[in-house]
């Protein structure tokens, strides 16, 4: 059996498989389906999210406009953290905000949680009307939020990048320069769906974030570009449905991967991907999963 341990900066993962934010709840919701310890890892103001309808099936994917619905960081600290802190995996908190101050305050509060070794800054969500996507679509704003959070946050900081930009490598270099320990990409692509019979948009917000297999070729391309542009680790996501998809992202330069939309189809998919990666390594004679990173032959 090959060695699946991998490091993202100082963050040590037992394997390179994580679950993507917004698709796995707080993790406990999936405990009836799988052993959460087998995977590598799973907002300050309360958000009600966007009005319904806010999800739509599309060819080879789905649109969502949930709008980062959550009960806020204080609720997480007081109600959720005590029930998940002893799970034998890395628990990473996705942090979003409407202002730079929101990001900073949230990160400061999470500093005190011993079993939270990292945060993922969501500067790239296309389904909220303020914040998120605005921060992640220009180098100055992306750099600003990372710089301000880096001043107060002591642990590993992953920055989640938007694909809705002209050059994602530029954004990656900007956040690397301000202290990001790693980057994750891609977040969803901006899209829309129309009900022809009603002649109306399907989503209440008109546009939303496209995810699933349809975005995988774009995600692979961007992971390859970014991994060649920065020195920090890259976490790849976007349309990963099985172990083969995950391996492709690692060959393109990803140190680890996240699984998102596939969780809605098969709640045990993450464990299956871990097993599939191990089978691939054994089949091809690899001793360590790190041998896959950037091993694409061009």
C-alpha positions in Angstrom: 0.0 0.0 0.0 1.4 3.4 -1.0 1.9 6.3 1.4 -1.0 8.7 1.0 0.2 11.3 3.6 0.6 14.8 2.1 1.6 18.2 3.5 0.0 21.5 2.5 2.5 23.9 4.2 2.4 23.0 7.9 -0.9 21.2 7.4 -0.4 17.5 7.5 -3.1 15.4 5.7 -3.4 11.6 6.0 -4.4 11.6 2.3 -5.0 14.3 -0.3 -8.8 14.1 -0.4 -10.9 16.9 1.2 -14.5 17.9 0.9 -15.4 21.3 -0.7 -17.2 24.0 1.4 -20.9 24.3 0.9 -21.4 20.6 -0.1 -20.6 18.8 3.2 -22.4 20.8 5.9 -20.5 20.7 9.1 -19.4 17.1 8.4 -21.6 15.5 11.0 -24.4 15.3 8.5 -22.4 12.6 6.6 -21.3 10.5 9.6 -24.1 8.0 9.0 -22.7 7.3 5.5 -18.9 7.2 6.1 -16.1 7.2 8.6 -15.1 10.9 8.6 -11.7 10.1 9.9 -10.8 8.5 6.5 -10.7 11.8 4.6 -8.0 14.4 4.7 -10.1 17.3 5.8 -13.6 18.9 5.7 -19.1 33.8 8.1 -19.1 36.1 10.8 -22.7 37.5 10.4 -25.6 35.2 10.2 -26.8 34.8 6.6 -30.2 33.7 5.5 -29.0 33.0 2.0 -30.9 33.9 -1.2 -34.6 33.3 -1.9 -35.8 30.1 -3.4 -35.4 28.7 -6.0 -31.7 28.7 -5.7 -30.5 25.4 -7.2 -31.0 24.1 -10.7 -29.8 21.0 -12.6 -27.9 21.6 -15.8 -26.3 19.3 -18.4 -23.4 17.6 -16.6 -23.6 19.8 -13.6 -25.7 22.1 -11.4 -26.2 25.8 -10.7 -26.5 27.1 -7.1 -27.3 30.4 -5.7 -27.6 29.4 -2.0 -25.8 32.6 -1.0 -23.5 31.3 1.8 -26.4 30.5 4.2 -25.0 29.9 7.7 -25.6 30.8 11.3 -22.4 32.7 11.8 -19.0 32.1 13.5 -20.3 32.5 17.1 -22.8 29.7 16.5 -20.1 27.6 15.0 -17.8 28.1 17.9 -20.4 27.5 20.6 -22.7 24.8 19.0 -20.8 23.0 16.3 -17.1 23.0 17.2 -17.6 21.0 20.4 -19.3 18.2 18.5 -16.7 17.9 15.7 -13.4 18.8 17.3 -12.5 15.2 18.2 -13.0 13.8 14.7 -9.6 12.4 13.6 -9.2 14.5 10.5 -8.3 18.1 9.7 -11.2 20.4 10.1 -10.9 23.5 7.9 -13.3 26.4 8.3 -14.4 28.3 5.2 -14.5 32.0 5.9 -16.5 34.6 4.0 -17.5 38.2 4.5 -19.1 41.3 3.0 -16.2 43.5 4.1 -12.5 43.1 4.9 -13.3 43.7 8.5 -15.7 40.7 8.5 -12.9 38.4 7.3 -10.5 39.7 9.9 -12.9 39.4 12.8 -13.9 35.9 11.9 -10.3 34.8 11.5 -9.4 36.3 14.9 -12.2 34.4 16.6 -11.1 31.1 14.9 -7.5 31.5 16.2 -8.6 30.3 19.6 -9.9 26.9 18.4 -7.1 24.4 19.0 -8.5 21.7 16.6 -9.0 24.1 13.7 -5.5 24.0 12.0 -6.5 26.1 8.9 -9.0 28.4 7.3 -10.0 28.7 3.7 -10.7 32.3 2.7 -13.7 32.4 0.3 -12.9 35.5 -1.8 -14.5 34.1 -4.9 -18.2 33.2 -4.4 -20.4 34.3 -7.4 -23.7 33.8 -5.8 -23.8 36.7 -3.3 -24.5 40.3 -4.2 -21.8 41.8 -2.1 -18.3 40.6 -1.0 -16.9 37.2 -2.1 -16.6 37.5 -5.8 -15.8 41.2 -5.7 -12.7 40.5 -3.6 -11.5 37.7 -5.7 -11.8 39.3 -9.2 -9.0 41.9 -8.9 -5.4 41.7 -7.7 -5.6 44.7 -5.4 -8.8 43.6 -3.5 -7.7 40.0 -3.3 -4.3 41.1 -1.9 -5.9 43.4 0.6 -8.2 40.9 2.2 -5.4 38.3 2.4 -3.0 40.9 3.8 -5.3 42.0 6.5 -6.3 38.5 7.6 -2.6 37.4 7.6 -1.9 40.0 10.2 -4.2 38.4 12.7 -4.5 34.7 11.8 -1.7 32.5 13.0 -2.4 29.1 11.4 -2.5 27.9 7.8 -4.5 30.0 5.4 -5.9 28.7 2.1 -7.3 31.2 -0.3 -10.1 30.0 -2.6 -9.8 31.6 -6.1 -12.5 32.6 -8.6 -12.4 31.3 -12.2 -14.4 34.4 -13.3 -11.3 36.4 -14.0 -9.1 37.2 -17.0 -5.9 35.6 -15.6 -6.3 33.5 -12.5 -2.5 33.1 -12.2 -2.2 36.8 -11.5 -4.6 36.6 -8.6 -2.8 33.6 -7.3 0.5 35.4 -7.3 -1.1 38.4 -5.6 -2.4 36.4 -2.7 0.9 34.4 -2.5 2.7 37.7 -2.1 0.5 38.7 0.8 1.0 35.5 2.8 -1.4 32.9 1.6 0.0 29.4 2.5 -1.8 27.7 -0.3 -4.6 28.4 -2.9 -7.7 26.3 -3.8 -9.3 26.5 -7.2 -11.7 26.7 -8.9 -14.8 28.0 -7.3 -17.9 27.9 -9.4 -18.3 29.6 -12.8 -20.9 32.2 -13.2 -23.9 30.8 -15.2 -27.6 31.0 -15.6 -30.6 28.8 -16.5 -33.9 29.8 -18.2 -37.3 28.3 -18.1 -38.5 28.6 -21.7 -42.2 27.9 -20.9 -42.4 30.6 -18.3 -39.8 32.8 -20.1 -38.2 33.4 -16.7 -34.9 32.7 -15.1 -34.8 29.4 -13.1 -32.9 30.9 -10.2 -34.3 33.7 -8.0 -31.0 35.5 -8.4 -31.0 35.1 -12.2 -27.3 33.9 -12.2 -25.5 31.4 -10.0 -22.5 29.2 -9.7 -22.0 26.3 -12.1 -20.3 23.2 -10.8 -20.0 19.5 -11.6 -18.3 17.6 -14.5 -19.1 20.4 -16.9 -16.5 22.6 -15.4 -13.7 20.0 -15.0 -11.7 20.9 -18.2 -11.6 24.5 -17.2 -10.6 23.7 -13.6 -7.8 21.4 -14.8 -6.4 24.1 -17.1 -6.5 26.7 -14.3 -4.9 24.3 -11.8 -2.1 23.6 -14.3 -1.6 27.3 -14.9 -1.5 28.3 -11.3 0.7 25.5 -10.2 3.3 26.7 -12.7 2.9 30.3 -11.5 3.2 30.0 -7.7 5.5 28.2 -5.2 2.8 27.5 -2.6 0.7 24.4 -2.8 -2.4 24.2 -5.0 -5.6 22.4 -4.0 -7.6 21.4 -7.0 -11.4 21.2 -7.3 -14.0 21.5 -10.0 -16.0 18.5 -11.3 -14.1 15.7 -9.5 -16.4 12.7 -9.5 -14.1 9.8 -9.0 -10.5 8.8 -8.3 -9.4 9.2 -12.0 -10.6 12.9 -11.9 -8.6 13.4 -8.7 -5.5 11.9 -10.1 -5.7 14.1 -13.2 -5.8 17.2 -10.9 -2.7 16.0 -9.1 -0.9 15.3 -12.4 -1.8 18.9 -13.4 0.0 20.2 -10.2 -2.5 19.9 -7.3 -1.0 18.8 -4.0 -4.5 17.8 -2.8 -8.1 17.9 -4.1 -11.6 18.8 -2.9 -14.8 17.0 -3.8 -18.0 19.1 -4.1 -21.0 18.4 -6.3 -20.3 14.7 -6.2 -21.2 14.6 -2.5 -24.8 15.3 -3.5 -24.9 12.2 -5.7 -22.9 9.8 -3.5 -22.3 10.8 0.1 -19.5 8.2 0.3 -17.6 9.4 -2.8 -14.7 10.8 -0.8 -13.8 7.5 0.7 -14.1 5.8 -2.7 -11.7 8.4 -4.2 -9.1 7.7 -1.4 -9.3 4.0 -2.2 -9.1 4.6 -5.9 -6.0 6.8 -5.6 -4.3 4.0 -3.6 -5.2 1.4 -6.2 -3.7 3.6 -8.9 -0.5 4.1 -7.0 -0.1 0.4 -6.4 -0.9 -0.4 -10.0 1.7 2.0 -11.4 4.4 1.3 -8.8 4.3 4.6 -7.0 5.4 4.5 -3.4 4.2 7.9 -2.3 1.2 10.0 -3.5 3.5 13.0 -3.8 5.0 11.4 -6.9 1.8 12.3 -8.8 2.1 16.0 -8.2 2.9 17.8 -11.4 3.9 14.6 -13.1 2.1 15.5 -16.3 4.4 14.7 -19.2 4.4 17.5 -21.9 
